[in-house]
Amino acid sequence: MTPNSREWTIGLHVLRFEPPDLLWAKFQGELSLREATRLVSLYREVGTSRPFYLLAEVKDADLLEPEVGRFISENPVASCFLDTIYIGARLAHKALAKGLVLAAQLTEHVVDEGGLETLHFVATKEEALVLLAQLRARREARMG
């Protein structure tokens, strides 16, 4: 069963699910350990129905504190994601996102589920939507 449209607020961060398989996220400021715990739970809750595409606006997000990054890498949710598209990521965000995936893989918390190939970075929402359409088309072509 696919979830209906829904919205969550975790601290300053807002997430919105759009059926059938899209989770929009707007991250602003710091992500605390408590908020990261809620975020991982939310990803798992949404991902129980089916994997989804995550489109995350991060231009106004702070970098993660080490304990938050460690928590996220030790509590993998890769099986929830089809692909992740980061919008407005700075170089430090890109390095952190790739580092979290690698850390999870190296510590065997993730069996290769696409890994770095499922991370994408674009500058604008418009570019994200174009890339999303391409990713869906590729997935459709592989499936059938």
ChimeraX commands (.cxc) that place a marker at each C-alpha (Angstrom):
marker #1 position 0.00,0.00,0.00 radius 0.5
marker #1 position 1.43,3.38,-1.00 radius 0.5
marker #1 position 1.11,6.18,1.58 radius 0.5
marker #1 position -1.05,9.19,0.79 radius 0.5
marker #1 position 0.30,12.73,0.56 radius 0.5
marker #1 position 1.64,13.71,3.93 radius 0.5
marker #1 position 3.85,16.35,5.54 radius 0.5
marker #1 position 6.14,16.28,8.57 radius 0.5
marker #1 position 8.11,18.93,10.41 radius 0.5
marker #1 position 11.21,17.90,12.33 radius 0.5
marker #1 position 12.75,20.95,13.96 radius 0.5
marker #1 position 13.28,23.46,11.15 radius 0.5
marker #1 position 13.18,20.72,8.52 radius 0.5
marker #1 position 10.07,20.01,6.45 radius 0.5
marker #1 position 9.38,16.80,4.55 radius 0.5
marker #1 position 6.47,16.09,2.20 radius 0.5
marker #1 position 5.56,12.77,0.60 radius 0.5
marker #1 position 3.94,12.87,-2.83 radius 0.5
marker #1 position 2.56,9.54,-4.07 radius 0.5
marker #1 position 3.54,7.29,-5.50 radius 0.5
marker #1 position 7.26,7.51,-4.65 radius 0.5
marker #1 position 8.60,11.01,-3.97 radius 0.5
marker #1 position 9.75,12.50,-0.67 radius 0.5
marker #1 position 10.64,16.19,-0.76 radius 0.5
marker #1 position 12.81,17.47,2.08 radius 0.5
marker #1 position 13.88,21.00,2.91 radius 0.5
marker #1 position 16.70,21.04,5.44 radius 0.5
marker #1 position 17.50,24.31,7.19 radius 0.5
marker #1 position 20.08,24.94,9.87 radius 0.5
marker #1 position 21.33,22.24,12.20 radius 0.5
marker #1 position 20.08,18.66,12.37 radius 0.5
marker #1 position 20.30,17.55,15.99 radius 0.5
marker #1 position 20.80,13.95,17.06 radius 0.5
marker #1 position 17.19,13.82,18.26 radius 0.5
marker #1 position 15.97,15.14,14.90 radius 0.5
marker #1 position 18.22,12.67,13.04 radius 0.5
marker #1 position 16.64,9.83,15.02 radius 0.5
marker #1 position 13.17,11.01,13.99 radius 0.5
marker #1 position 14.34,11.45,10.38 radius 0.5
marker #1 position 15.71,7.89,10.14 radius 0.5
marker #1 position 12.43,6.58,11.60 radius 0.5
marker #1 position 10.45,8.62,9.08 radius 0.5
marker #1 position 12.52,7.27,6.16 radius 0.5
marker #1 position 11.89,3.73,7.38 radius 0.5
marker #1 position 8.16,4.39,7.87 radius 0.5
marker #1 position 7.72,5.80,4.37 radius 0.5
marker #1 position 10.03,3.16,2.87 radius 0.5
marker #1 position 8.07,0.24,4.31 radius 0.5
marker #1 position 5.47,0.63,1.54 radius 0.5
marker #1 position 8.01,0.94,-1.23 radius 0.5
marker #1 position 11.35,2.60,-1.90 radius 0.5
marker #1 position 11.16,6.27,-2.82 radius 0.5
marker #1 position 13.07,9.08,-4.46 radius 0.5
marker #1 position 14.39,11.67,-2.01 radius 0.5
marker #1 position 14.71,15.22,-3.30 radius 0.5
marker #1 position 16.47,17.21,-0.59 radius 0.5
marker #1 position 17.05,20.95,-0.60 radius 0.5
marker #1 position 20.19,21.49,1.45 radius 0.5
marker #1 position 21.49,24.93,0.54 radius 0.5
marker #1 position 20.39,26.33,3.92 radius 0.5
marker #1 position 21.45,23.28,5.93 radius 0.5
marker #1 position 24.38,23.26,8.32 radius 0.5
marker #1 position 26.94,20.49,8.15 radius 0.5
marker #1 position 26.25,17.57,10.44 radius 0.5
marker #1 position 27.90,17.34,13.81 radius 0.5
marker #1 position 30.14,14.22,14.05 radius 0.5
marker #1 position 27.76,12.36,16.40 radius 0.5
marker #1 position 24.85,12.96,14.01 radius 0.5
marker #1 position 26.86,11.76,11.01 radius 0.5
marker #1 position 27.94,8.68,12.95 radius 0.5
marker #1 position 24.33,7.91,13.93 radius 0.5
marker #1 position 23.13,8.21,10.33 radius 0.5
marker #1 position 25.94,6.04,8.96 radius 0.5
marker #1 position 25.31,3.39,11.65 radius 0.5
marker #1 position 21.53,3.33,11.03 radius 0.5
marker #1 position 21.34,2.83,7.29 radius 0.5
marker #1 position 18.21,3.51,5.33 radius 0.5
marker #1 position 19.61,2.87,1.85 radius 0.5
marker #1 position 16.95,0.25,1.14 radius 0.5
marker #1 position 14.33,3.00,1.47 radius 0.5
marker #1 position 15.76,5.08,-1.38 radius 0.5
marker #1 position 15.58,4.57,-5.11 radius 0.5
marker #1 position 17.82,7.59,-5.65 radius 0.5
marker #1 position 18.68,10.73,-3.69 radius 0.5
marker #1 position 18.92,14.11,-5.38 radius 0.5
marker #1 position 20.48,16.93,-3.35 radius 0.5
marker #1 position 19.53,20.43,-4.43 radius 0.5
marker #1 position 21.90,23.33,-3.77 radius 0.5
marker #1 position 24.58,21.27,-2.03 radius 0.5
marker #1 position 27.87,22.95,-1.26 radius 0.5
marker #1 position 31.12,21.04,-1.69 radius 0.5
marker #1 position 31.13,20.16,2.02 radius 0.5
marker #1 position 27.58,18.74,1.76 radius 0.5
marker #1 position 28.61,16.61,-1.22 radius 0.5
marker #1 position 31.65,15.26,0.59 radius 0.5
marker #1 position 29.61,14.52,3.70 radius 0.5
marker #1 position 26.86,12.70,1.78 radius 0.5
marker #1 position 29.39,10.55,-0.05 radius 0.5
marker #1 position 31.31,9.96,3.17 radius 0.5
marker #1 position 28.20,8.73,4.98 radius 0.5
marker #1 position 27.48,6.22,2.23 radius 0.5
marker #1 position 31.07,4.99,2.23 radius 0.5
marker #1 position 31.17,4.74,6.03 radius 0.5
marker #1 position 28.00,2.66,6.04 radius 0.5
marker #1 position 29.43,0.38,3.35 radius 0.5
marker #1 position 32.81,0.02,5.07 radius 0.5
marker #1 position 31.26,-0.84,8.40 radius 0.5
marker #1 position 29.02,-3.37,6.63 radius 0.5
marker #1 position 25.87,-1.57,7.71 radius 0.5
marker #1 position 24.89,-1.48,4.04 radius 0.5
marker #1 position 25.03,-4.26,1.54 radius 0.5
marker #1 position 25.72,-2.58,-1.79 radius 0.5
marker #1 position 22.37,-1.09,-2.74 radius 0.5
marker #1 position 23.63,1.24,-5.42 radius 0.5
marker #1 position 25.86,3.21,-3.08 radius 0.5
marker #1 position 27.36,6.33,-4.57 radius 0.5
marker #1 position 25.59,5.78,-7.90 radius 0.5
marker #1 position 22.30,6.66,-6.22 radius 0.5
marker #1 position 23.53,10.10,-5.04 radius 0.5
marker #1 position 22.98,13.02,-7.38 radius 0.5
marker #1 position 23.65,16.74,-6.99 radius 0.5
marker #1 position 21.93,19.57,-8.85 radius 0.5
marker #1 position 21.72,23.32,-8.41 radius 0.5
marker #1 position 17.97,23.95,-8.74 radius 0.5
marker #1 position 14.55,22.33,-8.23 radius 0.5
marker #1 position 13.99,22.48,-11.98 radius 0.5
marker #1 position 17.17,20.47,-12.60 radius 0.5
marker #1 position 16.07,18.02,-9.90 radius 0.5
marker #1 position 12.74,17.42,-11.64 radius 0.5
marker #1 position 14.45,16.86,-15.01 radius 0.5
marker #1 position 16.88,14.40,-13.41 radius 0.5
marker #1 position 14.03,12.67,-11.56 radius 0.5
marker #1 position 12.23,12.09,-14.87 radius 0.5
marker #1 position 15.44,10.63,-16.36 radius 0.5
marker #1 position 15.99,8.35,-13.35 radius 0.5
marker #1 position 12.41,7.09,-13.51 radius 0.5
marker #1 position 12.72,6.43,-17.25 radius 0.5
marker #1 position 15.97,4.47,-16.72 radius 0.5
marker #1 position 14.36,2.41,-13.95 radius 0.5
marker #1 position 11.32,1.70,-16.16 radius 0.5
marker #1 position 13.57,0.62,-19.04 radius 0.5
marker #1 position 15.46,-1.79,-16.74 radius 0.5
marker #1 position 12.25,-3.20,-15.29 radius 0.5
marker #1 position 10.54,-3.84,-18.41 radius 0.5
marker link #1:1,2 radius 0.2
marker link #1:2,3 radius 0.2
marker link #1:3,4 radius 0.2
marker link #1:4,5 radius 0.2
marker link #1:5,6 radius 0.2
marker link #1:6,7 radius 0.2
marker link #1:7,8 radius 0.2
marker link #1:8,9 radius 0.2
marker link #1:9,10 radius 0.2
marker link #1:10,11 radius 0.2
marker link #1:11,12 radius 0.2
marker link #1:12,13 radius 0.2
marker link #1:13,14 radius 0.2
marker link #1:14,15 radius 0.2
marker link #1:15,16 radius 0.2
marker link #1:16,17 radius 0.2
marker link #1:17,18 radius 0.2
marker link #1:18,19 radius 0.2
marker link #1:19,20 radius 0.2
marker link #1:20,21 radius 0.2
marker link #1:21,22 radius 0.2
marker link #1:22,23 radius 0.2
marker link #1:23,24 radius 0.2
marker link #1:24,25 radius 0.2
marker link #1:25,26 radius 0.2
marker link #1:26,27 radius 0.2
marker link #1:27,28 radius 0.2
marker link #1:28,29 radius 0.2
marker link #1:29,30 radius 0.2
marker link #1:30,31 radius 0.2
marker link #1:31,32 radius 0.2
marker link #1:32,33 radius 0.2
marker link #1:33,34 radius 0.2
marker link #1:34,35 radius 0.2
marker link #1:35,36 radius 0.2
marker link #1:36,37 radius 0.2
marker link #1:37,38 radius 0.2
marker link #1:38,39 radius 0.2
marker link #1:39,40 radius 0.2
marker link #1:40,41 radius 0.2
marker link #1:41,42 radius 0.2
marker link #1:42,43 radius 0.2
marker link #1:43,44 radius 0.2
marker link #1:44,45 radius 0.2
marker link #1:45,46 radius 0.2
marker link #1:46,47 radius 0.2
marker link #1:47,48 radius 0.2
marker link #1:48,49 radius 0.2
marker link #1:49,50 radius 0.2
marker link #1:50,51 radius 0.2
marker link #1:51,52 radius 0.2
marker link #1:52,53 radius 0.2
marker link #1:53,54 radius 0.2
marker link #1:54,55 radius 0.2
marker link #1:55,56 radius 0.2
marker link #1:56,57 radius 0.2
marker link #1:57,58 radius 0.2
marker link #1:58,59 radius 0.2
marker link #1:59,60 radius 0.2
marker link #1:60,61 radius 0.2
marker link #1:61,62 radius 0.2
marker link #1:62,63 radius 0.2
marker link #1:63,64 radius 0.2
marker link #1:64,65 radius 0.2
marker link #1:65,66 radius 0.2
marker link #1:66,67 radius 0.2
marker link #1:67,68 radius 0.2
marker link #1:68,69 radius 0.2
marker link #1:69,70 radius 0.2
marker link #1:70,71 radius 0.2
marker link #1:71,72 radius 0.2
marker link #1:72,73 radius 0.2
marker link #1:73,74 radius 0.2
marker link #1:74,75 radius 0.2
marker link #1:75,76 radius 0.2
marker link #1:76,77 radius 0.2
marker link #1:77,78 radius 0.2
marker link #1:78,79 radius 0.2
marker link #1:79,80 radius 0.2
marker link #1:80,81 radius 0.2
marker link #1:81,82 radius 0.2
marker link #1:82,83 radius 0.2
marker link #1:83,84 radius 0.2
marker link #1:84,85 radius 0.2
marker link #1:85,86 radius 0.2
marker link #1:86,87 radius 0.2
marker link #1:87,88 radius 0.2
marker link #1:88,89 radius 0.2
marker link #1:89,90 radius 0.2
marker link #1:90,91 radius 0.2
marker link #1:91,92 radius 0.2
marker link #1:92,93 radius 0.2
marker link #1:93,94 radius 0.2
marker link #1:94,95 radius 0.2
marker link #1:95,96 radius 0.2
marker link #1:96,97 radius 0.2
marker link #1:97,98 radius 0.2
marker link #1:98,99 radius 0.2
marker link #1:99,100 radius 0.2
marker link #1:100,101 radius 0.2
marker link #1:101,102 radius 0.2
marker link #1:102,103 radius 0.2
marker link #1:103,104 radius 0.2
marker link #1:104,105 radius 0.2
marker link #1:105,106 radius 0.2
marker link #1:106,107 radius 0.2
marker link #1:107,108 radius 0.2
marker link #1:108,109 radius 0.2
marker link #1:109,110 radius 0.2
marker link #1:110,111 radius 0.2
marker link #1:111,112 radius 0.2
marker link #1:112,113 radius 0.2
marker link #1:113,114 radius 0.2
marker link #1:114,115 radius 0.2
marker link #1:115,116 radius 0.2
marker link #1:116,117 radius 0.2
marker link #1:117,118 radius 0.2
marker link #1:118,119 radius 0.2
marker link #1:119,120 radius 0.2
marker link #1:120,121 radius 0.2
marker link #1:121,122 radius 0.2
marker link #1:122,123 radius 0.2
marker link #1:123,124 radius 0.2
marker link #1:124,125 radius 0.2
marker link #1:125,126 radius 0.2
marker link #1:126,127 radius 0.2
marker link #1:127,128 radius 0.2
marker link #1:128,129 radius 0.2
marker link #1:129,130 radius 0.2
marker link #1:130,131 radius 0.2
marker link #1:131,132 radius 0.2
marker link #1:132,133 radius 0.2
marker link #1:133,134 radius 0.2
marker link #1:134,135 radius 0.2
marker link #1:135,136 radius 0.2
marker link #1:136,137 radius 0.2
marker link #1:137,138 radius 0.2
marker link #1:138,139 radius 0.2
marker link #1:139,140 radius 0.2
marker link #1:140,141 radius 0.2
marker link #1:141,142 radius 0.2
marker link #1:142,143 radius 0.2
marker link #1:143,144 radius 0.2
view
